[in-house]
């Protein structure tokens, strides 16, 4: 079974937030940034990845997403600010990690 990610998108510092789940974080965030997904994130211009968490399975990621959606906004903000106090866009960091991992693969 494949792993999964829970993630939070926003439009600005302490702005509107969206909580989602995916098996491919880089692809999914890119879709949000390019506004390819109709709905909440497109409507409110949520293009900034401000928090994410990896899980061993998509099932555990979905369970974590449901729990996160049911906590108060203040706790969600505290969770974000624990690792990202300025709410900067973390997308460059995750795309850099993917590029570095690909570069380390033997040519073949």
C-alpha positions as CSV (number, residue, x, y, z in Angstrom):
1,X,0.0,0.0,0.0
2,X,1.2,3.5,-0.8
3,X,1.8,6.3,1.7
4,X,-0.1,9.5,2.0
5,X,0.1,13.1,3.0
6,X,-2.2,15.4,4.9
7,X,-1.6,19.0,3.9
8,X,-2.8,22.6,4.6
9,X,-3.0,25.2,1.9
10,X,-3.6,28.9,2.5
11,X,-3.7,32.2,0.6
12,X,-1.7,34.4,3.1
13,X,-0.4,34.6,6.6
14,X,-3.2,33.4,8.9
15,X,-5.6,33.5,6.0
16,X,-8.1,31.1,4.7
17,X,-7.1,27.4,5.1
18,X,-7.9,24.2,3.4
19,X,-7.0,20.7,4.6
20,X,-6.5,17.9,2.1
21,X,-5.1,14.5,1.7
22,X,-3.1,13.0,-1.2
23,X,-0.8,10.2,-2.2
24,X,1.4,12.6,-4.3
25,X,2.0,15.9,-2.5
26,X,4.0,17.6,-5.2
27,X,1.5,16.9,-7.9
28,X,-1.5,17.8,-5.8
29,X,0.0,21.1,-4.6
30,X,1.0,22.0,-8.2
31,X,-2.7,21.4,-9.2
32,X,-3.8,23.8,-6.5
33,X,-1.2,26.4,-7.6
34,X,-2.2,26.2,-11.2
35,X,-5.9,26.3,-10.2
36,X,-6.7,23.1,-12.0
37,X,-9.0,21.9,-9.3
38,X,-12.5,23.5,-9.2
39,X,-13.8,24.3,-5.8
40,X,-12.7,25.9,-2.5
41,X,-9.0,26.3,-3.2
42,X,-9.5,27.8,-6.6
43,X,-12.3,30.1,-5.4
44,X,-10.2,31.5,-2.5
45,X,-6.8,31.4,-4.2
46,X,-5.3,29.0,-1.8
47,X,-1.9,28.4,-3.5
48,X,0.5,28.4,-0.5
49,X,1.4,25.1,1.0
50,X,1.9,26.0,4.7
51,X,2.0,22.6,6.4
52,X,2.1,18.9,5.6
53,X,2.6,15.5,7.3
54,X,3.5,12.2,5.8
55,X,1.9,8.9,6.7
56,X,2.8,5.2,6.0
57,X,-0.6,4.6,4.3
58,X,-3.2,6.6,2.6
59,X,-5.7,5.2,5.1
60,X,-3.9,6.6,8.1
61,X,-3.5,10.0,6.2
62,X,-7.3,10.1,5.6
63,X,-7.9,9.4,9.3
64,X,-5.5,12.1,10.3
65,X,-7.2,14.5,7.9
66,X,-10.6,13.9,9.4
67,X,-9.2,14.5,12.9
68,X,-7.5,17.7,11.8
69,X,-10.7,19.0,10.1
70,X,-12.5,18.6,13.4
71,X,-10.2,20.7,15.6
72,X,-10.6,24.4,16.3
73,X,-9.0,26.9,14.0
74,X,-6.7,28.2,16.7
75,X,-5.2,24.7,17.1
76,X,-4.7,24.4,13.3
77,X,-2.9,27.7,13.4
78,X,-0.7,26.5,16.3
79,X,0.1,23.4,14.3
80,X,1.2,25.4,11.3
81,X,3.2,27.9,13.2
82,X,5.1,25.2,15.1
83,X,7.0,24.4,11.9
84,X,6.2,27.4,9.7
85,X,5.7,30.5,11.9
86,X,5.7,32.9,8.9
87,X,3.4,30.7,6.8
88,X,5.9,30.7,3.9
89,X,5.1,28.5,0.9
90,X,6.8,25.1,1.4
91,X,6.3,24.0,-2.2
92,X,9.9,24.9,-3.2
93,X,11.1,22.7,-0.4
94,X,9.2,19.6,-1.4
95,X,10.0,20.0,-5.1
96,X,13.7,20.4,-4.2
97,X,13.6,17.2,-2.2
98,X,12.1,15.3,-5.2
99,X,14.7,16.7,-7.5
100,X,17.5,15.8,-5.1
101,X,16.2,12.3,-4.8
102,X,16.0,11.8,-8.5
103,X,19.5,13.2,-9.0
104,X,20.8,10.6,-6.5
105,X,19.3,7.6,-8.5
106,X,21.9,5.8,-10.6
107,X,21.8,6.4,-14.3
108,X,20.5,3.4,-16.0
